Amino acid sequence: MAAAEKVIAVTGGFGFLGRAVVDRAVRDGWQVAVIDYASRPSDTAAGEVFDLENVDLTIADVTNDAINKVVDRFGRIDALANIAGGFRWETVSEGSIDTWDTLYNMNVKTTVNASKAVLPHMMAAKSGAIVNIGAMGATRAAMGMGAYAASKAGVARLTEGLSEEVKGQGIRVNAILPSIIDTSLNRADMPDADFSTWVTPDAIADVLMFLVSDGARSVHGALIPVSGLA
């Protein structure tokens, strides 16, 4: 099937990484839907993609409604990029237990809800690809990264478990594990770092779009490190 006939939904598509994936998918000829809790940024032109704003992906019914709107618009959904999520740096001794719930909801629950919402459509088509965004930091957490790493470890285990569940039905589930992503926010937070060693959003987008392509048709349940020069 030509890329122009394929549809990808990108959660968190208004963020730094999400926008890189959306831009790459558009360049590759895919039809693109953005699903985000935020409103469309002022520097993003309306009409380029199908935007669904102010969608709370932590709520299953709201997520289902958003995915159904994508299918109603395009008639199908071939790929899901689960990019929605969040980060907090917080030590256990000085932090709040609420942060653990917050990051679980932002990183794991959004991914579960969006994946669960697309499955009936992909199962009916006997085809589909889901790519989740995990984190290299989930393999060994640094100080202040406990809650974040635990939530991203949950994304990794979800990826593996769901892959085993659906791979006999023509659906592939994989995850990308980035290191530090080169964004303006991260540069502001870590001004003394060597930015040249970080991974760019565009580089992650390249890997993600490969994973939803036919070229990755035999890749199932993979957790792929994308770490730049770090």
Buried (B, 14 or more C-beta within 10 A) or exposed (E): EEBEEBBBBBBBBBBBBBBBBBBBBBEBEBBBBBBBBBEBEEEBEEEEBBBBEEBEBBBBEBBBEBBBBBBEBBEBBBBBBBBBBBBBBBEEEEBEEEBBEBBBBBBBBBBBBBBBBBBEBBBEBEBBBBBBBBBBBBBEBEEBBBBBBBBBBBBBBBBBEBBEEBEEBBBBBBBBBBBBBBBEEBEEEEEEBEEEEBBBBEBBBBBBBBBBBEEBEEBBBBBBBBBBEB
